[in-house]
Amino acid sequence: MAYKIVASQCTSCSACEPECPNEAISERRGVFMIDPSKCTECIGHFDVPQCVAVCPVDGTCVIDNSVPRASAA
């Protein structure tokens, strides 16, 4: 599964965008979004997804259950 950003909770602080090792996070109309085709949940890069680790609002970066789980290469 990829992560997604809950738009209603996103403060547009931009902390997540530079931390993503896959460049999966981008900003649109003041809200950050995660491209599920690029998100690997940071598997192979970090022990914890970096968007979750740096987001100042708990529960904003969450698993997107509509996308298949990523796996280590």
N, C-alpha and C positions, 0 to 999 in steps of 0.2 A: 504494500500500500504506500502511496505517496502521502505527504502531508499537505494540508490546505490551511489557509489563513481565514479565520472567521472575520469577514469584512466588518461586521458591526462592532467588533472589539478592537480592530486595528487602529492604532493611534498615529500611524504613518510616521513613526519615529525613524524608520530606515535602518534600524540596528541589524535586521536579519539579512538584508540584501548582500552586503559585502562578505558575510560569514558563510554563505552557501558555497560549498566546493564545486557544485555543478552549474552554477549560474542559473538556477531554476527560479529564482525570485526576481520579480520585476514590479514596477509601480505603474498603476493605471488609474487616472483620475483621483489621485491622492490616497489610493489604497493599494497595499502590496498584495501580490498574488503569487502562488506557486504553480509552475508548469508541471503537471503530473508526469509528463513524458520525460522530464529531466530529473525529477526528484528520485533519489535512491535512499532516502531516509538517512543519509550520510554513512551508509554501510560501506566499509572499506576505507573510510576517511576518519571517522570519529566514533566514539562509543555512544554518544548521545547526539541526536539531531541538533544541529547548530541553531536552527531557527527557534527551536524550543528553548535552548540554553540561553539565548540572548534576548528573547522577547520579554519586555518588562510587564506584560499583562498575561497572567496565567490563563491557560485555556484558549489562547488565541491561535496558536499553531497546533493543529490536531490531526490525527490520522484521518485520511479520506478513505473510508471503507468502500467506496465505489471503484477504487483503483486497485489492481492486483498488487500483492506484496512484492517489494523489491528483494533481490537475493544477491549475496556476495558473488563476485566474479570468480 
